[in-house]
Amino acid sequence: TFAGLAYQGGASPFTLGTFRFLLPATLLLIILFLKKKPLLMSSRHGLGSAILGVVTIIYTLALLTAIERLPVPIAILIFYLFPIFTGIILAATGWDVFGRTKIIGALIAFLGLALALGVTFGELDGLGMALAVVAAIGLATVSAVSERLIGGADPRQTTLYMSVSAFVTMLIVVAIRGSLEMPVDVTGWTGFWISNLLYAAGMIGFFYAIAVVGAGAATFFSNLEPLVVTGASFLLLGQALFPLQLLGVVIVVGALIYFARENSG
């Protein structure tokens, strides 16, 4: 939601994407230093984490662009199919079981999403919706793979490598692109800084949670985000959904919670 506020003030997805990983990297460096933990990982874990950082950049830019092209609640609603995609990836790789509860939850979620999008489908940006799906698949991939990668390593080190890799990748992209649209007013700078601060807290906390309870169960605590985003978008951006779309949001969130039962129970 604060990314949307930054866009209103002149920033672009590339602007947020470039600086989004600088703060997490800085905070993790400080934390590891104060805890007297080593910064370097084994070559296998380090390379894997760096590759996940590049994937993180791809899905982050896809999501930020989707937020720019779609109403924020719709973009986040599509994006929050990632717990289902995570379950599918874990099942396909043999790392978890995609049981009946998960199948039913996935079907209900897709029905709710169709309801939420169906009211104004013709008015929604097709590329924006596609990018939100790409973002969901990207985060699902990172979540599933990082669970295996973090095993035996400090999740703070893994997240540090991912953040540094993502930040360096964005610097290269910006150098090739040759320009960066910075905020031009107080609204833009407010959205820019708060968005980056909250993202840093969310990123560090999310991957630490994966290390503690696993990728499948960690998504359970993210299931309320679409509702939070809907409320925040209404208050901060003046965006609202039609009643039928709101019903679709509730159905999707309920399906995600139902989907997570096998992991949380």
N, C-alpha and C positions, 0 to 999 in steps of 0.2 A: 504493500500500500504506500509506503513512504517512497518507494521507487517511482510510483505514479506521480507523487508530489514533486519529486526531482525532475521528472519529465515536463511537468507544467512550468517549471522554472528554468527550462532551457537545456537540461542535461539529456544525454542519449544512453541507450543500452551499452554502447561501447565505453562511455564514461564510467558508468557504474561497474561494468564488468572489469575495467582496468584496475580500479582501486578496491574492488570488493575483497580481494584476498590479501591486501597489504596489511590490514589491521589484524586478521587472524594470525598471520605469520609473525607479526611483531609481538602480539600478546603471548603466543606460544613460546617464542624465544625467551621472553621474560620469565614465564612460568617455569620452563625447563631449567633456566639458569638459577632461579631462586630455589628450586627443588634439588639443585645439583645433579640433574639428570643429564646423560649424554645427549648431544644433538644429533649425532650420526647414527644411522642404522646399518644393518647388513646390506650388502649390495643387492640381494634379491628383494628384500623388503623395500629398500630405497627406490629401486627402479620401478617396482610395481606401484608404489605410492606416487611417484612422479608421473607415470602413465595415467593413473586415476585423476591426477591434477589436470591433465589435458582434457580428459573426458568431462571433468567438472566445469571447465571453461566452456565447452561446447553446450552442455545443458543449461548453464547459467545464462549465456548469451541468448539461447533459444527462449528461455523463460522470460528474460527481461524484454526481449523483442515482442513476445506474445502479450506481455502486460501493456506494452506501448500500443499494440494494435487491437486489443480486446478490452472490454470492461474487466477490471481487475478480478472480481469474483468469478467470472467465467474462466479466465486464464488459470486461476489457482484451482478451480474445481477440476478442470481437465488434468492439470499437473498432479493433483492429488489422487490420481489413479496409480501413482507409482508404488504404493504398497502392494497392489495386485500384481503389477509387473514384476516387483521384487519376488513375490511368491512364485510366479511362473518361472522366473530365471532360476531360483533355488531348486524348484522341482525338476526343471529340465537338466540341470547339472548334477542332480542326485544329492544335493546338499540338504534338501528338505522334502517333505511330502505335500503334494497339492491335493488335500482331501476334500470330502464332500462339502464341509462347511465353507472352505475357501472357494470352491466352485460356485456355490449358491451365492455367497457374498459378492463374487465377481459379476455374476449375471445381474444381480439386483443393482449393483453400482452402475453398470453400463445402461440399464433401463432408466435409472435416475438421471444419469448424465444426458441421455437422449431426451428426457422430459425437460431438463433444464435448458438444453440448447434448442429444442424444437420450437419454442414460442417465437423466437426471433432468428431462426437459423439463417434465413436469407439475408439478414442484415449483419451477420457476424462475418468477420474477416477469415477467409479460408486458410490463408497462410498463417495467421495468428493461431488458429486452432491446431494446425499441423505442427507448428513450432512448440506449442504446449505439450503435445503428445511426445515429440522428440525429447523435450525436457524431462518428462515423466520417465521415459525409457532410460534416459541418461542417468538420472538419479537412482533408478532401480538397479542399473548395472553397477554403479559405484557402490551402492549399499550392499549388494550381494557379494561382490568381489572383495570389498574392504573387510567384510566379516572374516573371510578366509585369510586375508593378508595381515590383518591386525593380530591374528592369533600368534602368540609368542612375541609380540612387540608392544611397545608403549603406544597407545592410541594417540597420544599427544605428538609423538614423533611422526607417526603416519600422517596426521592432519597437517603438521608443519611442512612435511615434504610436499603434500598435495597443494597447500597454499602457496608455497614458494614456486612450485612448478607452474601453477595456474597464473601467478602474477608475472613470471618471466615470459610465459607464452603470450599473455596479453600485451606486454611491452613490445614484443616482436610484432604482433598484429598491428598495434598502434603505429609503430615505426613504418610499417609497410603502407598503412592507410594514410599516414601523413597529417592527420588532424584529430582533434578531440574536442567535443562540445562540452564546455564546462557550464555549470549553472550561472545564471545572469542576475538572479534576485534572491531575496531572503528565503522565499518559499522553496526555490530550487536547492539552495545550500542546506536548508533545514532537512529536506527530504534526503539529500545526498548523505549527510553525516549520520542521521539517525538510521537510515537504511543500512549503511555500512556497519554501524555499531551493533545493531540487532542481528545482522547477518553473521558477524563474527561470533557473537554469543551462541547463535543457533547452530552454526557449523561445528564449533568446538564441542558443544554439548551433544549434538546428534551423533557424531562419530565416537565420542566417549561412551555414549549409551549403547551403540552397536557392540563395542568391546565388552560391555558388561552383560547385556541380555540378548545379544544377537540381532541381526538385521530385521528378521520378521517381527519380533516382539517390540523392537524400538519404534517401528512405524505406528504402533498402537497409540502412543502419546502424541502423535502428529495429526490424529484424525479430526481434531476439533479445529484445525487451522482454517479450512474453508469457511466455517461459520464466523471465526474471528475476523477473517479478511472481509467477509461480506459486511459485517458491522463497521469495521474500520473504514472501508471504502465509502460507505454511506455517510459517515461522520466527516471524513477528511477530504474526499474527492467528489461528494455529491452524487455518487453512483448508486443505483438501486436496481433490484430485480423485480420482475412481475411475480404475482402470487404463485403461478404455476412453476416458474423458475425456482422460487424459494422452496417449493415443495420438492423439486428435483434435487436441490442442494441438501435438504434434510434426508432424502432417501439415500443419496450417495454417501453422506457421512454415516448414516445408520448402517449401510452396507459395509463400509470400511471397518466399523467397530465389530460388526458380526463376523467379517472376514478375519479379524485379528484374534478372535476367540481361541483358535487353535494354538496361537502363539503365546497369548497372555494367560490362558488357563492351564 
